[in-house]
Amino acid sequence: MSLYEYKPMLIFFTVLAAIFGAVMGSFLNCAAWRIAHGESFLKGRSHCPNCGHVLGPLELIPVLSWVIQGGKCKGCGQKISIRYPLTELGFACVTVACLLRFDLTVLCLRNYIFLCCLFCLSLVDLEICEIPDGCHVVNVLAWVAAMPFTFVSWPDTALHVLAAVVYGGGVLLISNVLDKVLGRESLGGGDVKLLAVVGLYLGMVGTLFALMLACVFGLIVFAARRGSRGEKKQDNGTDQDSETETGGKAFPFGPSISLAAGLMLLFGEPLVNWYIGLLGL
């Protein structure tokens, strides 16, 4: 039975999804931090990254614990980044959107796993400019495991696999050419793998739109980062180039790809259908 057939059930599951999404957002945030800092996220209790204070049950309530504690650690009084409540609220919204878009189906579960991995790898990439391969492995396994339950035809399945090969291989080829022309790495291997996985989930046309959106998001973020660093240089009275401009620090493109892929997954179907209609397919 679809959620949309009974309004009280729809409201109940929407509220439940929001709560679960906030909890999942907290877990993914913790997992991303531990991956970035070489810790296992499968064992060990949550703790303050500054003083090591082990968090109690009341300190683990998404969003509310941050508000109640005034955004500070109980152990050392150090400020807790606002990133934590924001990501928890953000992923609560993502969870609700996924439920409303795909209903209570295996497809919903598969795509939710995809969104979880996109969220986690984005946080890791923002922190250390690396994308963990484990997220790609989980996404591929989820896609394969869901195949018998999604009732997708073999030709469509083959097209999605082809999209993964085309976008992953094509971007890798372009990246290698740019590396030789520029004399430095233009696109990380994690980004190439991520685009291949996106191709697997979104197909040819969906991934094309996601790639275009990702480029737009990436340019906006790059311009914003460059502008903020330019202001800092003026404030410090120095003409030293920023790390991004000199290539001293890699630019995290994974979050832009992930955001574009997530938007296309949840809201891109009308856009894709319109584009396919233009082609007369």
C-alpha positions in Angstrom: 0.0 0.0 0.0 1.3 3.4 -0.9 1.8 6.1 1.8 -0.3 8.5 -0.3 -3.4 6.4 0.1 -3.9 7.1 3.8 -3.1 10.6 5.0 -2.5 9.8 8.7 0.0 7.1 7.7 1.7 9.6 5.4 2.1 12.1 8.3 3.3 9.5 10.7 6.0 8.1 8.4 7.0 11.7 7.4 7.6 12.6 11.0 9.4 9.3 11.6 11.6 9.9 8.6 12.5 13.3 9.8 13.6 12.0 13.2 15.4 9.0 11.7 17.1 11.4 9.2 18.4 13.7 11.9 19.8 10.6 13.8 21.4 9.3 10.6 22.8 12.8 9.8 24.5 12.7 13.2 25.9 9.3 12.6 27.2 10.2 9.1 28.8 13.3 10.5 30.6 11.3 13.1 31.6 8.6 10.6 32.9 11.2 8.2 35.0 12.9 10.9 36.5 9.5 12.0 37.2 8.5 8.4 39.0 11.8 7.8 41.1 11.3 11.0 41.9 7.7 10.5 39.5 6.3 13.2 37.1 3.5 13.0 33.4 4.5 13.0 32.2 1.0 13.7 33.6 0.9 17.3 34.2 3.2 20.1 31.8 5.7 21.7 31.3 9.3 20.4 33.6 11.8 22.0 34.7 15.4 21.8 37.4 15.8 19.2 39.1 18.4 21.4 39.3 16.9 24.9 38.1 13.3 24.3 35.1 13.7 26.6 32.8 10.7 26.0 29.3 11.9 25.1 26.4 10.8 27.3 22.9 9.9 26.0 21.6 13.4 26.4 24.5 14.8 24.5 23.7 12.6 21.5 20.2 14.0 20.8 20.4 15.5 17.3 20.1 19.3 17.1 18.5 19.6 20.6 21.7 18.6 22.5 23.6 21.3 20.7 21.0 23.9 21.6 20.7 22.8 25.2 24.5 22.9 25.7 24.7 26.3 24.1 26.9 24.9 21.3 29.7 24.0 23.8 31.3 20.8 25.0 30.4 19.8 28.6 33.9 18.5 29.2 36.1 21.4 28.0 33.8 24.2 27.1 35.1 24.3 23.6 32.7 25.5 21.0 31.0 22.8 18.9 30.8 23.6 15.2 27.4 24.6 14.0 28.1 22.2 11.2 26.7 19.4 13.4 23.1 20.7 13.9 23.0 22.0 10.4 24.0 18.7 8.8 21.5 16.9 11.1 18.7 19.1 10.0 19.8 18.9 6.4 19.8 15.2 6.3 16.4 15.0 8.0 15.1 17.0 5.0 16.9 14.7 2.6 15.4 11.6 4.3 11.8 13.0 4.1 12.4 14.0 0.4 13.6 10.5 -0.4 10.6 8.9 1.3 8.1 11.2 -0.4 9.8 10.7 -3.8 10.1 6.9 -3.8 7.5 5.7 -1.2 8.1 2.7 1.0 9.9 0.6 -1.6 13.2 -1.2 -2.1 14.0 1.6 -4.6 13.6 4.1 -1.8 16.0 2.1 0.4 18.6 1.7 -2.4 18.5 5.4 -3.2 18.6 6.3 0.5 21.8 4.4 0.8 23.2 6.3 -2.2 22.3 9.6 -0.6 23.9 8.5 2.7 27.1 7.7 1.0 27.0 11.0 -1.0 26.5 12.9 2.2 29.3 11.1 4.1 31.9 11.3 1.3 31.1 15.0 0.8 32.0 15.7 4.5 35.2 13.7 4.2 36.2 15.5 1.0 35.6 18.9 2.5 37.8 18.0 5.4 40.8 16.2 3.8 40.1 16.6 0.0 39.8 12.8 -0.4 36.9 10.6 -1.2 36.8 7.2 0.6 36.5 4.2 -1.8 34.3 2.5 0.8 31.4 4.8 -0.1 31.7 3.8 -3.8 31.7 0.1 -2.8 28.6 0.4 -0.7 26.8 2.2 -3.5 27.6 -0.4 -6.1 26.6 -3.3 -3.8 23.3 -1.6 -2.9 22.6 -1.0 -6.6 23.3 -4.7 -7.5 21.4 -6.1 -4.5 18.3 -4.0 -5.4 18.2 -5.1 -9.0 15.8 -8.1 -8.5 13.3 -5.9 -6.7 13.2 -2.8 -8.8 11.7 -4.4 -11.8 13.9 -2.6 -14.3 14.3 -4.2 -17.7 17.6 -5.6 -18.8 18.1 -3.0 -21.6 17.6 -0.2 -19.0 20.0 -1.9 -16.6 22.6 -2.2 -19.4 22.2 1.5 -20.2 22.9 2.4 -16.6 26.0 0.2 -16.6 27.1 1.8 -19.9 26.5 5.3 -18.4 28.9 4.4 -15.5 31.5 3.3 -18.0 31.1 6.3 -20.3 31.1 9.0 -17.7 33.8 7.3 -15.5 36.0 6.4 -18.5 35.3 9.6 -20.4 36.1 11.9 -17.4 39.2 9.9 -16.6 40.4 10.4 -20.2 39.8 14.1 -20.1 41.4 14.4 -16.7 44.6 12.6 -18.0 44.8 15.0 -20.9 44.4 18.0 -18.7 47.0 16.7 -16.3 49.5 16.6 -19.1 48.6 20.0 -20.4 48.5 21.7 -17.0 51.4 19.8 -15.5 49.4 19.0 -12.4 46.4 16.9 -11.3 43.2 18.4 -12.6 40.7 15.9 -11.1 41.2 13.4 -8.4 40.6 9.7 -8.8 37.8 9.8 -6.2 35.9 12.3 -8.3 36.2 10.0 -11.4 34.9 7.0 -9.5 32.1 9.1 -8.0 30.9 10.1 -11.5 31.0 6.4 -12.6 28.7 5.5 -9.6 26.4 8.5 -10.4 26.1 7.1 -13.9 25.1 3.8 -12.5 22.2 5.4 -10.5 21.1 8.2 -12.8 21.8 6.8 -16.3 23.0 8.7 -19.4 20.8 11.8 -19.4 20.4 12.2 -15.6 24.2 12.1 -15.2 24.7 14.6 -18.0 22.5 17.1 -16.1 24.2 16.2 -12.8 27.6 16.9 -14.3 26.5 20.2 -15.7 25.0 21.2 -12.3 28.1 20.0 -10.5 30.3 22.3 -12.7 28.0 25.3 -11.9 28.1 24.5 -8.1 31.9 23.9 -8.3 32.5 27.3 -9.9 30.3 29.1 -7.4 32.1 27.5 -4.4 35.5 28.1 -6.0 34.7 31.8 -6.6 33.4 32.2 -3.1 36.5 30.5 -1.6 38.8 32.7 -3.7 36.9 35.8 -2.8 37.0 35.1 1.0 40.7 34.3 0.8 41.3 37.5 -1.2 39.6 39.5 1.6 41.7 37.7 4.2 44.9 38.6 2.3 43.9 42.3 2.2 43.1 42.2 5.9 46.5 40.7 6.6 48.3 43.1 4.3 49.9 40.4 2.2 50.1 39.6 -1.5 50.8 35.9 -1.0 48.8 33.6 -3.3 46.2 31.3 -1.8 46.8 27.6 -1.6 44.1 26.9 -4.2 45.5 29.3 -6.7 49.0 27.8 -6.4 47.9 24.2 -6.3 49.1 23.8 -2.8 45.7 22.4 -1.7 43.3 20.3 -3.8 39.8 21.7 -4.5 37.1 19.4 -3.1 34.8 18.8 -6.1 33.0 15.8 -4.5 30.4 17.8 -2.6 29.4 19.6 -5.8 29.0 16.3 -7.7 27.1 14.8 -4.7 24.7 17.8 -4.4 24.0 17.7 -8.1 23.5 14.0 -8.1 21.2 14.2 -5.1 19.1 16.9 -6.6 18.8 15.0 -9.9 17.8 11.8 -8.1 15.1 13.5 -6.0 13.8 16.2 -8.3 15.3 15.7 -11.8 12.8 13.3 -13.4 10.6 16.1 -14.9 13.8 17.8 -16.3 15.0 14.5 -17.8 11.6 13.7 -19.3 11.5 17.2 -20.9 14.9 16.7 -22.4 14.1 13.3 -23.7 10.9 14.7 -25.2 13.0 17.3 -27.1 15.0 14.5 -28.6 11.8 12.7 -29.7 12.8 9.6 -27.7 
